[in-house]
Amino acid sequence: MPVSRSFRSLAAAVTLAVFLSGCQSIGSRGLVASKAPADISGPAATSIAGDMVSRLAEHVGPGTGTIALKPDGSPFGQALEAALKGWGYAVVTDQTTDSGTAIVPLAYVVEPFEGQVLARLSTSGVELGRAYEVTTTGASPASPLSVMRRG
């Protein structure tokens, strides 16, 4: 018997919640190391990055500091940097900034799971996560946005 679409969405949301809570963290700020699969298509990476950055803007506005991003060289890392700049964020990847500049470290994780892609953006103050259905022309949200605020 085929699994219904609503059950798959519920399963994806539960999996996403587990994914968000169970990831290993590194560094002094508790952020995970950025990683995404190299085989994600450019259109899918652009769709996911654009959606996630638009949601990030609701919680960490473009004028609040410079985003420190350490991309992994994947299509998603490149699309995320472009989306951040497109939304008006100042982004640094490997260069230093003025000592008076507020820095907002940002990490990401993109993982394939049961035919979908789970994406997460993390800062020291908020984590955003969502599941996506990936097609040849892009990606579309397959779950509600998960938001976890810290301290």
N, C-alpha and C positions, 0 to 999 in steps of 0.2 A: 504494500500500500504506500503511495507516495506521501512524502512529508508535506504538510500544508505550508504555504508561504508565511502565514502568521506565526506558525510554530518555528520556522527557520529564523524569522526576525527575532522572536523571543530568545531562541537559543543563541543567536549572534549577540544580542544585548547582554545576556548572562555571561557569555564567553568574554565579551569586551570588559565587563565589570571585573571578572577574574583576572583578565590580562592586565588591567590597570592596577589592581591591588597587589598582584603577585610578582611584578617585575623587579629584577634586581637593580639596585641603584649603586652609583659610584660617585666619587668626588665629594668635596666638602659641602656642596649644596644639595646633595641627594638626588641629582638628576641622572638618568640612564644615559649610556653612550648612544649617540645617534646611529641608526642603521635602517636601511631599507633594501629590498631586493634589487639587484641590478637589472633583472629582467622585466620590471614593471614598465609598461609602455609610456612614452612621452605624453600622449593625451590623457591617460589614466593618472599619471603623476601630477599633471597640471590641474586636472579636475579636483583631485583630492587635496592638493596643496591650496588651491584657491578657496575651497570650502572651509578647510581648517583655519586658514588665516583670517577669513571673514569672521569666523566665530571667535578666534583669538582676539580680534579687534574689539569685541564686546567686553572682554575681561582685562586686556592689557592694551590700552590705546596707543596709537602711533607716537604720541608726544611724550610718553612716560619714560623713555630711555632708549638707549641703543641696544639692539638685539645682538647678542653674541652667539653666533651659530657656527658649529663645527660640522660642516657637511661631510658625508662619507663618499662623495663622488658619484652617487647613484642619480638616476633621472629624478627621483623624488627630491633629493637634497638640492639639486639645481632648480627644480620647479618651486620648491619652498622658498629659496632665497629670492627668486624672481617675484613670487607672490607677495612676500613681505615688502620688498621695495615698491611694488605696484600699489600697495596699501599705504605707502608713505612712511614705513619704518626705516630708520637708519640701521644698517646691518654691517657688522664686522665679522670676518671669518677667521683671519689669522693675524691681523694687525692689532696693535695696541691703540688705546684711546686716551684722551686727556684725562688726568686724574679727577677732574670735576664732573665727568660724564657719568650719568647713571647707566649701569650695565644691567641688562636683563638676559641672563643665560637661557638659551632655548635648546632643548633636545627633542628628537623625534624618534619614533619607532614605527615601522610599517611592516606588518607580518601577514603572509597569506594564511587563511584558515578556512577550511571546508568550503572552498569555492568563492570565498569572499576575501577582502583585504581589511585588516584591522589597522587603524592609524591612530597615533597618539602624539600630541604635542605637550611638552612639559616645561614649565618655568618653576622658579622657586616658590611661586605663589598660587599657581593653578595648573591642573592637568586636564586636557581635553581629549576625548577619545570617541571614535565612531567606526562602525563597520560600513564597508562600501561594496557594491556590486560592480565589478570591472567588466567593461565591454571593449570591443575593438576601437570604439570612438571616444572612450573616456571612462568615467566612473560616476555612480550616483549613490547617495546615502542609502544604506540598508537598515539603519538603526537610528534611534534618537541619539542626540549628542550627549555624551557623559561628561559632566563637569565635576571636578573635585578641587575644592579650595583648600589651601594649606594656611595654617596659623593665622 
